[in-house]
Amino acid sequence: MPTARQGLRPRRPSPEQPFEAPLCQRAVGPGTPHAPEPVDDRELIGRVLAGDPRAERELYDAHVDRVFRLSCRIAGDPHRAQDYTQETFIRAFRRLADFRGESALSTWLCAITVSVTLNGLRSQRRAREREVGLDEAPALGTRTVEADPDLKTRMARAIDGLPEGYRTVFVMHDVEGYTHEEIATTLGVQPGTSKAQLFRARAKLRTALADFARD
């Protein structure tokens, strides 16, 4: 079964949580991410719509790693990314009959992932703002100064500190390898907007990491 290969324990799907959450350590660990075996998405979609639960599992296994990585890198939190990944697939299966094949299934799933993750982050931010009193608000922007162990840690923090739009485009283009045309389709913007946001994101990262460049 592909589920054993993926490191996921198979169980009966449910509307609330159709499958086990992907393992964070496997999905974001060092080295080249696991590449799923080639699948025929159109054939799988037809089987899913015909009510084949095994096809649902196969479709999930084929795309879960990339969905999780994208969500995790946008959110900067693997635990929240697990929740966002589950929500992405719940929405995707509910809307699968509306998928027209005008773009690749992976691009369609990417659009849902970005939407779910950004909406989740916004809800989290609004809830945090409601909980924090006005007198405590300035402390939100204060971070404890710690010794940075290496460039990788500083880079992760710098990416997390990018404005939402810049971070999304940077992660999609420079980390996940989406083209500007795919990003534009996913985010509902022009390719030129994607290119401009990537340029600004890289500029902010260069500024944030300038001390490493001088070393």
Summary of the structure (lengths in Angstrom):
residues: 215
radius of gyration: 18.9
end to end distance: 50.0
largest distance: 59.7
contacts: 567
relative contact order: 0.09
helix: 70%
strand: 0%
